[in-house]
Amino acid sequence: MSGAFRAGDVQGFNQALAAYHTTLAASFPDDLQKMRHEVWFNQMQPFYHAMVIYVFAGLLAGLFWFNLSEPLRRSAVWLIWLRW
């Protein structure tokens, strides 16, 4: 696989990768399933999205303190509940 990669042989690399995946699937089916879940979780980025929502809710709460607007307060509270 590494030789095909260094040589720039795309088809050879893909064939070697498919053979390696078949070998892993036969030997470690449970581990491959866990790996799929882990990849899905990492691509979802839940902690990053939570941080963005909390920062936005904090900004709305800060703006509420300056002009005491009820819709700003409600929006901040609902965003925090949404993320919870």
Sequence and secondary structure as in RCSB ss.txt:
>XXXX:A:sequence
MSGAFRAGDVQGFNQALAAYHTTLAASFPDDLQKMRHEVWFNQMQPFYHAMVIYVFAGLLAGLFWFNLSEPLRRS
AVWLIWLRW
>XXXX:A:secstr
 HHHHHHT HHHHHHHHHHHHHHHHHH HHHHHHHHHHHHHHHH HHHHHHHHHHHHHHHHHHHHHH  HHHHHH
HHHHHHHH 
